[in-house]
Amino acid sequence: MPELSVIVHGPNTQDHLTGLLDSLAAHPLPDTEIVVAAVGDWARRTAQRHAPHVQVVPLPDGTSDAAARAAGAARAAGRWLHFVRAKDGLPPGSPRTVAERAAELPDTVDVLLLDHLRSTWHSSGLPSADGPLLARAGRTDVTLDDSAYLLRLTPLLGTRVLRAEYWRAHEEALTTDDEPHAALAALLLADRVACLPHVAHEDRRLRPAALPPVTAEQRYALVDRYESLLDLARERPAVYTVLYEIMVRDCLRTFARGDMPDRVAKEFFHRASVAALRRRPEGHRRPAGFEGVRRSLLEEGAYTKYRAFQKANRTRRTVRSTVRTGRHRLATQVRDLQYRGALHRPVDPRLAVFAAYWNRGVACNPAAIAAKLAELAPHIHPVWVVTDRNAALLPPGTDHVVPGTRRYWEVLATAKYLVNNVNFPNAVVKRPDAVHLQTHHGTPLKRMGLDQMPYPAAAQGLDFAALLERVDKWDYSVSANSHTTRMWERAYPSRYVSLDYGYPRNDVYYTAGAHDIRAVRERLGIAPGRRAVLYAPTHRDYEAGWTPRLDLAALADRLGEDTVLLVRGHYFYEGAASPLTGLRHSGRIVDVSSYDPVEELCLAADALVTDYSSIMFDYANLDRPLIIHADDWETYRTTRGVYFDLMAEAPGPVARTQEELTEILATDAWHDESAAKARAAFRRRFCEWDDGRAAERVVRRVFLGQDEVSLPPVLPIEQRTPAPSPEEACPS
């Protein structure tokens, strides 16, 4: 019996079924079957072209979605059912990920919830808003009574994978052409649900002009949907209250869109008013402010008053926007006057401005350059740009400015040197006698700069014209290897000079001694003789929040008392609630997401587990075991784009599942001869210029003006000696 049945249903609208079935046929799985409930001759012919990889259930034109789903489910043999409309999509690799997650779940779980992408007729691959809710639930199964917030997930049946026995027990209640009703009912009828915070479905919206107009009865059906769903939740107070809030919000939002004729709008408002009043939970309090006024008018059925309130509110927003715009314009004018005035002052050859990671603090390549600058050119005064929030975390005595302040603009205007691992703001003027040094913050696996343009999830919100204006201010660009130099020149085309010197932040991997490693491990509480595994996953553009893609408690239990997991979340999620709270297993799981610098964590670790993070390129300098956990490689590669195939050129063993990762770490596979051979090839390619003297080369060339021939030559990789391993530094 297959673990998963993917049931594709519906007509071949705009030929989307062809692409969906092509993608499924390209990656057949032994534990997954494809059933196509094909509506109409075109869908049937399209599906039959993929036989025998798919089972075809031919259905006549006009068969409803609900009937097509039921027909497909009747043919399916899988333990779990995933319903996918023919016009929608499945990201590459997602059926495998879903099947593997479903296989872990006991029969007490009825529904597996997934994340999704959104595509329209003019855009593709947009992240959903569901990520934080799925991340909040984590990987343990829950009841809806304890996690009623899951009702706020986008009501798509394609993001609910149903246990087959559960479907059959509730088929009548779930067989409806109102998909949001079916999606919500699937949750309300379930005993327990589990979450997979992973993009495994693509919701494709067709152009409205290509769809039939919405009738008045379809408008009114929205209210009827929630009335019947509330009946299902009547005996569950927490669930009922959340569902009621969703109903009121959805009704008000639908009404506010203003796309209904006045006659239909009045009747819709009346029906929503009756439902809001009749279904209101006992003791329920309306929210304060304008939202409370809206709710009050709805419950009163005051259609005319509500319309007047809408008009007044629009006027109020216009006035407030005008006032805010005026204040912002005035503040901008004052700032511009101060900055323009400072730009007329001479450039200070003894002043250097440093920043890293959008002004987070003293870190990365800029920090290593600043430290070497203090040694080789102490006459140059460094000033760090740091947010007000992070200023308190600076090393004592660090001169700094806070963005937006008067001194901030003065130092940016008069500094001879501006050093950053990202870009300075657009408003910063490139003075002819100032030097802008771009250090970057990693070796690129994922697409960067202009190369992000074909990938909507990665390119969302980026202004590529403004990016190129910032790039044109660079005088120098630091690189760690030939691959990086080529990719920067491609992604950031301009006239800067590439400094092929290595990454200064990696110098420490050759200069640190045994006492440094012992000190870090003591600070982290790692006893001598224990193996420390650093788990450092990267950010995904298609996920709104972060949750570990591993069951860390289970992994720690399987690896035993002698292994400590150091878990570091990506800095993009700094300030968010940590999903690691409560996972400290007798000191075997340590949340190091806020520990800086990350280079010390690498020195402390016996091995690194990562997915697609650039930390792998830095860690390779230590010549220690590297393991890649790539459970969503196909999705990541498709949504973000990559420069090379990591699966074919990995720095060590590759695990596609948690079980595979556990097996690697529990045996000798993590540090055997095959792993060492892969790591050696990776080091030769990507640690090309990292030899412990990168910062010195940068300071001598950029700040002291020395020519290339006088710089320390790059030591051949076979002549380099990395920092000692923890086993060498901390003998038990």
N, C-alpha and C positions, 0 to 999 in steps of 0.2 A: 504494500500500500504506500503510495507516495506521501511524503510529509505535507506537501502543499499543492493545492489545485488553484491555478490562476485561471479565473473564469472571465474571459473577454466577451462582452456582450454588446449588441446593438448594430446599427447599420454602419457601413463604411463611409461616414460623413467626411467630405472633403479629402478622401483617400488617407485619412490618418491611420486607419487600421493597417494599411500596408506597412508603414514604418514601424508600428508597434510590433507586429508579428515578425518583421525582419530582425528587429533587435532581440526578440526572444529566441528566434531560431539561431542567432549567431552565438548564443551562450546556453546551449541545452544543459539541464541539470538532471542527474539520475533520480533525485528525490522530489522533483517538481514536474507536474503534468500541466499541459495547456489545453483548456477546453474553450472552444469558440462557439458561443451561441450567436450564430450569424443571422442577422435580420436582413432579408432581401437577397436577390441574386448576386449583386456586386460583392456583398460581404461574404457570401458563400463561396464564390469563385476565388476571392482573395485568400480565404482561409484554406481552401483545398489545395492551393499552390504550395502550402507549407506542410502538407501531409508527407510522411506519417508522424511528423514532430508534434502535430496538434490533432485533437479530436474535434470534429466539426458537427455541430448540431444545427442543421438548416432550419430556419424559421421564416414564415411568410412576411412580406412587407407589412408594416404597420404594427408588428408585434411590439408591445410596450416594453420599457426597460425592466419593469418588475417581472413580467412574464418571461423575458429572455434570461434574466438572472436565475429564475426558478428552473427553467429548462436546462441551463448550464449546470446548476448545482445538482440536478437529478442525475446527470451523467458523471459527475466528478467522483473520484475515489479517494481524494486526499483527506488527511486528518484535519487540515485547515483549509479554508476557502478565502481567496482574495478576489473580490469582484472589481473588475476594471472595465470602464466604458471604452468602447472601440475608438472614441475620439481622443482619449487620454493617453498617457504614456507611462513607461516604467524606466527610471534611470538605469543605465548599465550596472549590472551586478546586484541590483536590489532584490530580485527573486531569491538569489542565493542567501543574501543577508537575512531576509524575512524567514526563509525556510530553516536556517540555522537557529535563529532566535526562537521560532515556534517549536523546534524540536526540544528546546530546553524547558518548555513550559509544561506543567502538570495538567491533568484533565480538569482540575478545579478552576482553571482560567478559561474564560469564555471568549474574550476579545483581546486582540493585540493591536494597540494603537500606534500609528506610524506618523512621521513627519512628511511633508510634501513640498513640492515646488509649484509655482503658479506660472502659467503661460497664457498669453492672450494673442489676438490676431496681429499685434504689433510689438510684442516683447516675449521673451522666453526666459525660463529659469529663475524667476523671482522667488526669493525665500518667503516662506509663510510666516505667520505670526505665532505659530503653534510651538515653536522650539522651546521657549522658556517654560511652558506648562508641562511639556513632556520631560524636560530636564528636571523639573521640580519633583516629578513622580519617581525619577530614577529607574532602576532596572528591576525592582521588586514588584510583585503583583499586589494589587490593592483592591479594596471595595469602593464603590462609588460613594457610599455614605461617608467614608473617611477622606475621599478625594473628589468632592463634588465639583471642584474647579475644572475638572476634565470635561465637564459639559460645555465649557467655553471654547473647546477646540472647534475648528472649522468643521461644520457638519457634512463631511464627505464620506460616503460609504467606501470609497477606494482607500481611505486611510484607516479602515477597520478590517482587520483580518479575523474572520469568525471561525471558531472551532466547529467542525462539520456537524457534530451531534447537537451542539447548541443551536445551529441554524435550523436543523430539522425539527427541534423541539419548539421553535418560535417562528417557523417559516411563514405562517399566516400573518402574524403581526408585523413581520419585516418585509413582506411582499407588497410594496406600495410604490407607485410612480413618483411620490414625493420623496426625493432622495434625502433631503435634510431630516425629514420625519424618520426615515429608516435608519439614518446614521445616529440620531439621538436615541431612538428606541433601542437600537443595538446596545447602547450603554445602559439604559434604564432597566433592561431585562436581564443584564448579566449579573452573575454572582461575584465574579472577580475579573479584573482586567489587568493587563500588563502593558508597558510602554516600550517602544523602541525609538529613542530620539535620533532617528536616522532618516534621511530623505529616501523614501521608497515608493513614491507615487508622484505623478505629474498631472495636476489639474489643468486641463486646457480649456479655456473659454473662447467660444466662437464669437465672431463679430455680430453684434446685435442686429445689424441690418440684414443678416442672413438668417435670422430666426423669426418665427411667427410672432406677431404682437401679443403682449400679455393681456389676457382678458380680465374683466372685472371679477369674475368668479375666482380666477387664479389669485388675484389680490386678496380677496376675502379668505381664501383657503389658508393663508398664513396664520390668521387668528385661530382657525379651526385646528390647525396642526398643533399649536401649543396647548389648546384646551384638551385635546386627547392625550397629549404627552403628560400633562399635569395630572391627569387621571391615573397614569401609571405610577406617578411619584407621590400619590396622596398620603401614603403611610410612612413616608421618609422625609421628615422635616427639613434636614439640611439640603437634601437633593431638591426638594420641592421649592425651597426659597431661591436657590441658585437658578433653577429653571424658570421661575417666575420673573426674576430679574432679567434673564435673557429674553423672555417673551416681550416684556415692556420695552426694553432697549431696541429689540428688532422691529417692533411695531412703530416706535417713534422714528427710528432711522428710515424705515420704508416710507413713512408719511412725509418726513422732512425732505426726501429726495425731490418731491414736487413734480413727479412725472405722471401723475394720475389726473384725469379730467376731474373737474370740481365735483361733479355728481358722485363719481366713484370715491373721491377723497373723503367726502362727507360720510358716506356709508362705511368706508373703511375705518374712519376715526370713531364712528359710533360703535362699531363692533369691537374695536380694540378697547374702547372705554368700558364697555360692559364687561369684557373679559378681565381687564385690569382691576375693576372693582370687585367682581364676583370671586376672582381667584386670589385675591390679595391674602397672603398668609396672616394668621392671627398675630397681632402685635408687631407687624412689620412697619418699620419706620422709613419714610421717604428720605432720600438724601437731602442735604442742605443746598442752598444756592439756586442757581438757574435750573439745574437738573430737577430739584425738588419742585420748582414752579411748574415745569413741564409735566411732571407726574401728576401734580394736583389738578391741572387743567384737563389732563387726559381722563382722570377718574371722574371729574365733574361732567365730562362730555361737552366741554365748552369749546366747540369748534371755532366759533367766531373770535372768542378771546384768544385762543391759541394762535390763530392766524395773525392777530394784532401783536401778540407777544413775539412771534417769529419776526415780524417786520421791525418791531422796536429793537429786538436783539441784533438784527443785521445792522441797523443804524448805529447801535452802541459799539459793535465790533469795528465798524468803519471809522468812528470817531477815535476809539482807542488806538486803532492801527495808525491813524494819522498822527496822533500825539506821540506814540512810540517811535514812529518814523522820524518825526521832528527831533525828538531827543537824541536818537541814535545819530541823526545827521549832524546835530550840533556837537556831540561828543567826538564824532569822526573828524569834524572840521578842526576842533581844538587839537586832537591828536596829530592830525596832518600838519597843522601849523608848527607844533613842537618838533615833529620829526623833520619837516622841511627846514626848519631853522637849524637843527643839529647837523643836517646834511651840508650846510655851508661852512661848518667848522672843519679844520684839517683832520685828516685821518690820523689816528694815534697808532704809530708803529709798535707800541708796547702793549697794545690791548687786543685780547682775543676773546671771542664769545663762543661758548660751548653749549650744546644742547643734545639731548638723546631721547628717543622714543616719545616724541611729542611732549617734551619738557617734564619727563617723569623724574629726572635726577641725574646723578653722576653714574654713568653706566656705559657699557659696550665699548666700541672703538674710540669714541671721543674721550672716555675716561682714561683709557690706556695711553692715548696721545697726550692728554693733559698731564699725566703722571711723568711721562718721559720729557715733556716740555719743562717741567719744574726742575728736572735734573740737568738738561742740556742747555736750556735757554731761560734761566730764572728771571731774566730782565723782562720777559713778556708776562703780563698780568692776565690770568684767566678769570672770566666772569661766566657763571653758569645761568642759563635760563631754566627756571623751575616753577611749576605751578605753586600757588599759595598753599595748597593742600600738602604737597610733598616737601615744602621747604624745611619743615621741622625734621625731616629724615636725613638731611644733608650732613656730611662729615663736619665736625666742628671747624669753624674758621673759613668755610667755603664762601667766597664772595658770590652773590647771586642777585638776580633780578626776577621779578614776577611779571609775566606777560601783561601788557596793557598799561603798565605804570610809566611815569615820565622818564625814569632812568632807563627802563627797558628800551624805549625808543632812542634814547641818547646813545647807549652803548652800541645798539645795532647800526646807528648812523655813523659812528666814529671809529669803530673797531677796524683794525687792519685785517684781522683773521676771523672768519665765521666758520665754525666747524659743527656739523650735524650729521646724524645717521639717518635722518629723514630730511624733509625740506623745511626751510624757514617760510613764514607766511608770504602770501603773494605781494603784500604791501612793502616788503623789504626791497629797497633799491640797491642794485649792484653798482657800487662806486668803482670807477676805473682803476683806482689804486688799492682797492680791497681785494682780499683773496678768499674765495669760498671753497671750502674743502668738504666734499661729500664722502663720508666713510661707509655708507650703507650699513646693514645689520644682518647680513647673512649671504650664503651662497644660494643662488636661485634654482630650486627644483620647479616651483610653481611659476606660472607666467607673471610677468611684472610689466609695469609701465604701459606702453602702447600695445604690447602683446596681450593685454587684458581685454581689449576692445571686442573680440568675438565671443567673450564669455560674460553674459549679462549678470550672473550672480556675483561675479568678481568686479565687474565694471560699474555696478549700480552706484550712482551718485558721483562718479569721477568726472572731472572736467579736464579732458585731455589737452585742450588748448592751453589752459592755465598750467597744467603739469609741464608742458614743453617750455613755457615762459620761465618756470622755476629752474628747469634743467639748464636753460641757457645762461643761468647765473653761475653755474659750476665752473671753477677753474681746474679742479682736480677731482678724480674719482678713484677711490681705493679699491683694489681687487685682490682676491686671495689665490686665484688660479686662472688659467687661460679660458676655461669654460665661462667663468664669471665675467671676465673682460669682454668676451664676445657677446654675451647676453646683455650686459649693460649697454654696449654700443648699439645693440639692436633695439632694446626696449626704451632707451633714453638717448636718441640720436642728437648729438650736439658737438661743440668744438672743444670740450674739456680734454685734459691730458689724463690718461689712465696711469695710475701709480700701481704697477704690478709688483707690490712689495709684500703681500700677505696681509692678514687682518690683525691689527694691533691687539685686539682683545684676546687673540690666541697665543700671544707671546708667553703667557703664564703657563701654558701647557709644556713649555720647555725650560722655564726658569724656576718653577716651584720645586721645593725639596720635600724630603720625607717629613720634616717637622711641620710644614704647611699642611700636608694631607692629614697628619695626625690631629692637628688643631681643628680643622674643619669637621672631621668625623667626631671629635669630642663635643664640639658645639651642637652637632646634630644628634648626639646620644647614640652613636653607632659603636658598639663594643668591638674590641679587637677580635678577629676571627669570624665576624659575621659578614655575610655578603650583602652589599648595598646595591640595589637595582634602581636606577633613576628612570622613571616613566614620565616622558615629556611630550604629550601630543600637541599637535598644532591646531590653529583655528580653521574652521570650515566656513566658507562664505555662505553656504546654504543652510547653516544652522544659526538660530538666533541666540542660543545660550550654550553653555558647556556642561556636559555630564560625562564622566569617564566612560569610554567605550569598552571598559573591562569591568567585570565584577571583582573589584579589588579585594574585598573581604575573602571571597572564594579563592582568589589567586594566592593571597597571603597564607591561607590555611593549607593549600596544596604544597606550597614551597617550604613551609615549616618554620621553626623557630630561628634557624640560622640565617634567614633572609629578611632584610628590611627593604620595604618599598618606599622610595622617595618620590612623591607624586607632585608634579609641577604643572598647574594649569597655565594656559596661554595668557600673556599680559593683557590681551584685549578684554578679558573678563575680570580685570582687576576691579574690586569694589563690589562685585556681585556676590550673592550668598554662595558659599562654597558647598558643592555637593559632597565634599569629603567629611563634613561634620559628622561625628559619631562613628567614623570608620577606623579610629586608631586602635588596632588590634594588639594590645600588649606591647606597644612600641614598634610593631612590625609594619605599620603604615604611617608615614610622616608626611603631612601636607607642607610642602616647601614652595608653594605658589608665590609667597611674598618674600622669599629669601633672596637676597642680593649680595654679591653678584652671582649669576648663574654659573660662572666659570668655577667657583668653589664647589658647587654641587657636582660638577663634572669630575673635578679632582677627587671628590670623596667617593664616587661611584665605581664599583667593580665592573658594571655593565650598564649600557643605555638601551632602553626600549623606547622607540618613538615610531611615528607613522611617517609624516612627510615634512617634519619640522627641519629647519636649517641647522638645528643643533647637531644633527648627525655629522655634518661636514666639519664642525668645530671639534666635536668629540673624537673624531677619527684621528686627530693629531696625537692623542694619547695612546694610540694603538692598543685599545682595550675592546672587548667584545661589544658588538652592536647588533641589536635584533630589531627588525622592522615588523610592526603589527599593522597590517594593511587590510582591514576588514571591509573597507569601502573604496578600494583603489579605483575601480571603474567609475564610480560616481564622482570621486574627487577629480580624477583626470578629465572627466567630461565637463564638469561644471566650472573648474578653475583653470584647466589647461596646465600642461607640464612641458619641460624642456627635454626630458629624456625618460626612458622607461625604467623606473626604479625597480620594478620586479625583475628585470633582466640584468640590472647593474647594481644590485643591492650591496651594502657594505657588510653583510652577514646573513644569517638565516632569516627567512621571511615566514611569518605566521599569518594566515588568513582568518583564523578563528582563535578564541581564547584557549580552546583545548590544545591547538597546535602550539600556541605560545607557552602554555604550561609545560607541555612535553619538552620543548626546547630548553626551558630554564631548569627543568627537573632532571635532565640528562646532561651528557657532555656536549650536546649539539651547540650550545651557546658559545663554547670556546674550543671546538675541535679543529682539526686541520683544515677542513673545508671552510669553516668560518674565518680562519686566519688568512686563507688564500683570497677570499672575497674581500676582506678588509684591506689587504695589502694592495690589491688593484685599485680599490676606492681611494686609498691614501695617495697613491701615486698620481691619480687624476685630480683630486680635489684639495689636497694639502700641498700643492705644488710650491707655493712661496712662503708658507708658514714655517718659520724656523726659530722663532724667539726674538727676532730683531726687527720686526715689521714697524713697531712704533718708532724705533730709532731712525729707520730709513725715512719715514714720513716727516719727522721733526727736522732732520738734517736737510731734506730736500725743500720742504714747504716753508719752514720758519727760519732756517739758517741759510737757505739759498745755495746749498752745495750742489754740485753737478753729479750726474749719475755715476761717473767713474769713481768718485770718491766715497760712495756709499758702501756700507758693508754688503758684500756679495751674499746671495742666497745660498745657504748650505744645502748640498744634495741630500735628498731624503734619507738615503742609506747611511749618512754620516750624522744624522740628528739623534739626540737622546731625549725622549719624552720624560716627563716627570715620572717618578717611581709609582708603581701600582699600589693600591691599598694593601695588598698582601705583602709587598716588599717593605712598605712604610710602617705597617702596623702588624708585625708578626704576633700571632696569638701565643 
